[in-house]
């Protein structure tokens, strides 16, 4: 069983890496193509299968990921989330932040705290990433 989990984690990591490579290799990526790569990347990083959620909301996806990992219903997470920090950050919010950080590192972009706060959906994420990549490629 441990090998199966490790294998699945390695496959998800490899898929996420492939998506970043595809984004970086295509300088004039259309918004819909970028969205598709970012969606696949997000699902891989959150260890979700596309059939497990049709949501576009990053917090809902993070919640589904955490529930899957803990093997609980998503609605039960709030009562189980013992990792809330003194700043009130939940595990779900932490997953979203870590996702954004991994994208920044993988794509060599910077998402400001103000931009990060506005990113609620995969569509929002696509818009911000596209702006950053376009800005980066024009410098």
N, C-alpha and C positions, 0 to 999 in steps of 0.2 A: 504494500500500500504506500509506503514512504517513497518508493521509486516512482510510483504512478504520480503522486503529488509533485515530486521533484521534476519529473518529466514534463508534466503539464505546466509547471512554472517556467521551466526552461523554454518550452514551446511558446508560451505567451510572451516571454522576454524577447525571443527571436522575432516573433511577429511584430512586436512594438518597434524593434530596431529596424526591421525592413520597411515599416511605414515611414519612419523618420528619414531613412535613406532615400525613399521614393520622393518625399517632399523636397529634400535637399538637391536631388538630381534633376528636378524639373523646375527651372527658374520661373517660367511663366505659367504656373499652375492655375487653372481656373478655380473659382471659388467652390464649385460643386465637387471638383476632384479633391481639393484640399479638405473639404468637409468629410468626404469619404475616407481619406487617409487618417484624419484626426479621429473620426469615429472608431475606426478599426484599432488605432493606437490606444484610444481611451478604453475600449473594451478589453484589449489585451492587458493593459497596465492594471486595470481593475479586476482582472481575472474573471471576466464575464463573457458568456456566449451571447451572440446577437439575439437568440431566441429567449434569453432570460429577461430582457427588458427592451421595450420599444420607446423608452423615454429619451428625450433630448436634453433633459435637465441634469446638470452635473451632480448636484447634491442627491438627486434620486438615484443616479447611477452609483454614486459612492455608497449610498445607503444599501442598495441591492448587493453591492460587492461585500460590504461589511456583514450584512445578514447572511450571505452565502458562506463567507469564511467562518462565521460563528455558528452557522447552522440554526438560525432562528428566523422568525418572521420579521420582515422589515419594520412593522409597526411595534415590535417589542424592543427595538434598539434603544429608544430613549430611556427606558427604565433600566436597561442593562449597561448603558455607557458609563462605565466607572472611570474612564480616562479623561473626563472633563478636567481641564486645567483651571487654575485660579482665574484665568482670563475668560473662562466659559467656552473654550474651544472644544467642540466634540470630536469624536473620532471621524465622523462623516466629513466635517469641515477640514480636518487634518488631511484626509484622503484627497480632497479637492486641491488643497494647497500643494501637497506633494506631487500630484499630477501636473500642476502648472509648473512647478520647479523642474520636474523631469523634462517637460517640454522645452523650457528655457535652455536647459543644459544641452539637450539633444539637438536643438535647432540653432543654438548660439544666438538666441534673441533675449531681450529683456522685456518682461511684462511688469509694468509699474504696479505698486500697491493699489493705486486708483483704478487702473485697468482691471486688475485682478478682482476688485470688488464688483465691477460691472459684469463680469463673466458669470452668467447663470446657466447658459445652455451651450450645447455643442455649436450652435449657430453663432453665438456670441464669441466663443473661443475661436472659431474659424475667422471671424471678422478681425479680431485682434491679432491673431497669428499672421494673417495675410498682410495686414498693415505693417507689422514688424518685419516680415520677410521682404516686402516691397521696399520699405525704407532701407533695410540692410543692403539690398541688391543695387540700390541707386546711389549708395555712398561709395 
